[in-house]
Amino acid sequence: MSKKKDEEKTNVMRLLDKENLPYTGHSYENVVSGLEVARVIGAEPKFVYKTLVTQGKSRGNYVFMIPVDKELDLRKAAKAAGEKSIEMIPSKKLLPLTGYIHGGCSPLGMKKLFPTFIEKEADNVGKIYFSGGKIGHQVQMNLEDLRKIIEITSADLVE
């Protein structure tokens, strides 16, 4: 493998390579919103998942993966996590907590493994796209392969 090719890989991609899990990497420029990402990579929004990090009333942190065209229902998220309530963590706390910045947060490769939940409809999709751990990078892979390296619970999470 050439050095240039390896430099294009994110830590998420290197982690997947290390685990010998199949994926397809996609890169793009000057796109911010999840809907724009879906358009640029040529995917339906229901297949492109955003990664949201939250904090429960107990002060525990949770990760939620939902389609980019949906909004997280905080009551449903709290129920899934067994919390009384849940709120999004402020962007300024994201980097110290996860190692990722807003817009580049991936469920893989965080500083600490947090309980992770995915919108239940993903179980019917097969391959999903999610952040490659850096703005401008997405990874597409089978959800079942992703579950081989992190525990992900399916739940009703969207409004």
N, C-alpha and C positions, 0 to 999 in steps of 0.2 A: 504494500500500500504506500502510495506516495505521501510525503510529508504534507503537501498542500491539501490533499484529500482528508488527512487526519485532522488538520487544523480547522476544517469546516465542521467537524463534529462537535456537538455539545457534550457536556458531562452526562446528560441523560442518554444520549446515543452511545457513548462509551460504556455506560452501565449496561445497556441492553446488549451491546456487543459482547461484553464480558460474560453475560448470562446466556449467550447464544440464542437470544430471542429474536425472531424476525420482525422487522419494522421497515417502514419507508419514511425517510426524512424529507421534509419540504422546507424550503426557505423562501423568503420574500422580503421586500423592503418597503418602508414608508407606509405601513398599515398599522392602525392602532386598534380599531374595534374588532370584536370577534366575528361580526357579520361580514366585515370587509376581508378578514382573514379567510373565511369560508369562500367568499367570492374569488379571491385571488388564487387560492389553491384548487379551485374548481370542485368544491365539495358542498353538499347540502348542509345547511346550518345544523340540522338534527344529528349530523355525524361528527360535528366539531364541538369539543367540550372545553369549557373554561374551568379553571381550578381556583376555587375560592377558599380562603382560610378564615376561620371564625374562632371566637372564644365563647365558651359557655358560662353560665352563672357560676359554676364550680371553679372557674378559671382554667379549665381544660381546653385545649385547642383541637379543632376538627377541620378536616379538609372535605370539601364538597365539589364534585364534578357534575356540571350540568351543561346542556346544550347552550351554545352561544346566543340563541334566539329566545332563551327563557330567562326568568328571574328566579332566584332562590327564595322559596317561601320559608322565612325564618322559623315559623311555628312548626312546620313539617320537619325542618332540619333539627330543631331542638328535640322533637319527638324521636326522630331516628337516632340521635346521639344519647337519648336518655337524660336530657337536660331540661331544666325549667324554662330557660330562655337561651338564645344564642344571638350574638351580634357579630358583624364583620369586624375584623381587626383593622385598625388604621393603617394606611399604606406605609407610614414611617416605621411601623413595628414589623412589617413583613420581612425586610432584609435581615435584621438581627435574629428573627425567629426561625426563618426558613432557609436563608441563604439566597433567596430569589427576590427580584424587584417586581413591582406591580406591572403586569403585562407579560411577564416571563416566568410566572410561577407554574411549576410542574408537580404532579403528584409523586414523581420519582426524584430521588436525590436530595431531598430536604435534609437540613442539619439533624433533624430528629423525625422519627416516624410517628405520625399522628393518625388517629382513627380516620379512615377515609371512606366516604360514601359516594355513590354514583346514582344518578337518576335511573330509576328502574327500567325505563325504556331502552337503556343501553344494552340490556340483556337480549333484546330483539334485533340489535343492529349488527352485531358481529365486529367489524372493524370500526374503530373510532380514531379521531384525531385529537391530540392534546398537545400542550406546550412542550417543546423540546428543551425547556429550561433556560431559554434566552429569547428575548424579543426578536422576531423575524424567523423563528424556527418552530415547526410543528412536526410531530411524530404520528404516523398512522400505524396502528397495529390491532390485532385481535384482542378484545377485552379479556378473553380467557388466558392469553399469554401474559398480559399485564398482571393478572391475578396470580401468576406464578411467582412474582417477586414482591408484590405488596398485597396485603389483605384489603379488599374493597367490598363493602356491603352495599347491595342494591336497596334503594328505598324511594318512596314517593317524596320528591324534594321540591318540585316546581309549582308555581302558582297556576 
